[in-house]
Amino acid sequence: VCGSDVERVEGEAVLRCTAGLICAAQRKEALKHFVSRRAMDIDGMGDKIIDQLVERKLVKTPADLFQLTKEILTRLERMGPKSAQNLLDALEKAKQTTFARFLYALGIREVGEATAANLAANYGTLDALIAADINSLIGVQDVGEIVATHVRNFFEESHNIEVIKELLSPAIGIHWPTPVAASAADGDNPFAGKTIVLTGVLSTLSRDKAKDRLVALGARVSGRVSAKTDLLITGKAAGSKLSKAQQLNIPIMDEAEMIRLLGE
C-alpha cells in the first residue's frame, strides 16, 4: 500500500510492512500509539480526533501532529477554541520527553516499554542505536534475534528516519535529558545500571514520572521484586513487595530520599 519494504519473520506465514511511521494502512493505529499516555502522553488527543485528522488527510505522520494550528483543530467535530488550545499546549508539553518514551512511541514491532527502556539505557543516544547491528542489539537485555531484526528493519527504512529527523528538528524540537552515559559519568548517580522496583503510593511524583526519571538516569524499572532487584523504592501503603524485599535483603529507599537524589 505504502511502497515500503516488507519482511517475513521466521515461523510466520504473512509478510509485514516495515514502514512503521508512514504506512497508510497502519496510520491511525500508529498515531494512536504515538500519542498514548505511556508513549508521548499527548493529553486530549483521543482516538476520535486521530480518526478525523487522518480521514480528512490533515495528518499522515507523527510529525504532522506538531504542525497543527488552532484554525485547523477548530474545524474538527466537538472542538472549540478552548479545547483546541488545550491540545496545542499538550503537544508543546510533549516535546520534552525521555529517550525511552520516544523510542516506545515509534511503534517498532515487539518493542514494548521495557525493551525500549533497555535499548535507551544501553545505547544512550538515538544515533548509537540506529548504528547498532544485529549482534550488538542481541546483547541487550530482553532483545533476541527476532526483536533485533525488527529494530534494524525499522531504522533501515528511510521514510522512518525522515520522520524521526523531522520530529527532532528545531522546527518541532522534541528532546530529552542528557544521555545516560554522560549523566552517569560524574559518579554522583546512584541509580545507573540498577534494577529498581517502585511500590506504594508516591505523593511527590506520579509513578510514570518517577519511572521516566529513573530510566533517564540509566536504571531499569521492573514490576516485580526478585533476587535480581537492586533497590526497592517505597511510597505510602507499601505492601507485599516490601515484605519480599525485606526477605531477600534488598536495599530499600523511601520516596523522600529518591526525590532528594533526583534533585526534585
N, C-alpha and C positions, 0 to 999 in steps of 0.2 A: 504493500500500500504506500509506504513512505519512500521506497527505493533504497533503503539501507541493507547492509548485510544481514544474513540470518545465521544462526548457529544450531547445530544439532548436538545435544548433550547425550553422552553415552548412557544407554538404558532407556532413553525416551524416544518415542516414535515421531514426535512433532518437531518441526523447525520453529525456532523462536527468533523474533526480531531483536537486534542488538541496539536499535536506535534510541531506546530509552526516552530521552528528553524531547525528541522531535517527532516521534511516531504518531501519525494522525489517529490510527486505530486505538492507541493506548492513551491518547491525550488527556481525556477527562480524569481517568484514574491516576495518571502520573501527576497531574496538577493537584488533585485532591490529597495525594500522599505528600507532595511537596509542602503544602500549606498546613498540614495536620499538626496537632499540638506537640507531638514528640519529634516532629521534624522542624520546620521553620517557625511553627507556632504563630501563624498569622490569624489573630483573633478576629472573628466575624466573617472570615472568608469560607462560608459554608458550601456544601455540595451544590445547592440550588444556584448560588452565584457563579460557581465554576461552570455549571451546565450552561447557564445563559451566556457567559463570556465566550465559551467555546462554540456554542451553536450560532452565535452572532458573529463569529470569526473575529472577535476582538482580541483574543489571546490564543497563541499557538504554543509558546514555550514558557517556562517559569520566568524567564527574563521579561517577558511581555507584561507580567503582573505588575512589575515595578514601574512600568511606563503609563499605567492607568492614571486618569485625571478625574477630578470631581465631575466634570462635564460628562465624561463617558459613563461613569458609575451611576449618575442620576438618571440615565436612560433605562437602567435595569428595573425590572418589576420590584416593587416594595423597597425602593432605595431612594430615600430622601437626602437632602443636602447634609444633614447631621450624620446619618448613617454612612454616607459616602466619605465624609471627613474622618470619621472614626476608623474606617477601613484603610484610608490613606495613612493615618497615624500608625496603625498596626503594621502596615507594610514598611514604614520607615523604622519602626522599632525592631522589626525582624532582621534588619540589615546587620545588627550586632548579634552574633550567634557564637557557636563553637564549631571547631573543625568536625567533631564527631556528628553533631546535628546536621551540618551541611552535607556531609557525606551520606548520612542516612536519608536525607531529603532527596538526594539524587535518584533514589529508587533503583539502585543496582540490584539485579536479581539475587535473591537469597542473602543480601547484606542487610541484616536487621540491626537494631540498636547496639547490641553487644558487639557484633562483628565490626560495625562502623567505629565504635569506641576503641576496639583493639587495633584497628588499622590506623586510626588517628594517633593513638599513643605510640605505636611502633614507628611510624614514618615521620610524624611531627609536622610535615608540610605537604600540601597538595602536590607540589612538583615532584617530591620524592616518591609519593605514592604512584603518580602517573608513570614515573620512570621505572617502577618496580617490575621485575619479570616474574614469571610463574614460580620459579624456585624460591625467590625471595618471599613472595606472598604466602606460599605454603608454610613458611616458617613462622607465620603469625598465628597466635592462639585462635582456635576455632575456625581457621581457614584451611580447608582441604583443597584438593586439586580442582574439584568442580566449582567451588566458590571463587578460587583464584582465576579460573578461566573466565567466569562471568565478569570479574573485575577488569581483567585485561581486555576482554572484548568490548566492554563499555568504554574504556578510555582510548581504545584504538579506533573508535567510531568518531570521525572528525566532527560530525554535527554536534555530538555531546560536548566535545572540547570547546567548540564555538560558543555554545550556550553558557558553559562554565565561565569562559573568559568574559562574556558579556555581564554575567552576574557579579563578577569580581572587579569589573572595570570601574573607574572613577564615576562614570555616569550613573551606575547603580550603587556600588560601594558596599557590597556585602563583605564583612570582615569578622575576624575572631581574634582571641588573645594570642600573645606571643607563643610560638611553637614550644611544645613541651620540652624539647632538648635544651632550648635556651633558658626557659624559666627554671628548669631543674638544675642547671649547671652551677648556680650560685651556692648550692649546698644548703639553702635555707628552706627547701621544700620537703616537708615530712611525708607527703603523700605520693610522690613519684614512684612508680613501679609497684605499688602496693595494691592488693585486692581488698577492697573495703565494702562493708555491708552497712546500710542505714536501717535503723529500726526506731519505732515510736513516732510520735508527732513532733515535727520541727516547728518552732514558733517564730524563728527569725527569717528563714528562707523556706521556700516551698521545696518539696522533695526533688522535683525536677531541676530547680535552680542549684540546689546543693550538689546534685549528681553532675550537672554541667560543669560546675566549678572544680570539682574533684577530678573529673575526666580531663579537663583542660590542663590540669597540673600533672597529668600522667598516671592517675590512678585508674584501676579497673573496678567499677562498681558492680557488685554481684547482688543477687536477690536472696541468697541463702548462705547460712553460716556453715563452714566445713573446716577441715583441718588445713585447707589451703588459704583460709581467710587470714589476712594480716592485721586487720583492725575493724572493730565494731564501733560505729558512732551512734549514740543513743539520744533520742528525744524523750518527750514525756510519754508515760504509759508504755515503756518498752516491755515486750512480752517474752515469748519463747526463744527468740533469737538471742536475747540477753542471757537467758539461762544456759543455752547451749554454748555460747561463747565463754561463759564462766567455767563450764565443764571442760572445755578444750584449752583453757588458759590463754585465750586470745586477748590481746590488749584491748581495752575499752576506753573510749573518749566520749565526753558529753558534748552536747551541742555548743555550749558556751566556748569550750576550748577549740572546737572546729572553727567557729566564727572568728575567734582571735587569730588563729593560724592562717585563715583565709584573708585576714585583713579587712573584714567587713565592718 
